[in-house]
């Protein structure tokens, strides 16, 4: 992540890692427990995290581009 050129690229990398890790945890919960209340709660947390994470990443990206000095 540190080798990426711009801060906006770094935000995208963090967003991808967040989504991939959440999907892996959700899949593990369903494989370990089956369709239980706990697995569905983890799925709900994952979906909420995706929506909130996308919104936060978008706001961070807009703030970074608005703050960037003009060329």
FENVEN-V740423 format. One record per backbone hydrogen bond with DSSP energy under -1.0 kcal/mol. CO is the residue of the C=O (numbers start at 1). NH is the residue of the N-H. Records with the same first field share a line. If there is no record, write none. Layout:
CO=NH ; NH
This chain:
1=4
6=10
7=11
8=12
9=13
10=14
11=15
12=16
13=17
14=18
15=19
16=20
17=21
18=22
19=23
20=24
21=25
22=26
23=27
24=28
25=29
26=30
27=31
28=32
29=33
30=34
34=36
36=40
37=41
38=42
39=43
40=44
41=45
42=46
43=47
44=48
45=49
46=50
47=51
48=52
49=53
50=54
51=55
52=56
53=57
54=58
55=59
56=60
57=61
58=62
59=63
60=64
61=65
62=66
63=67
64=68
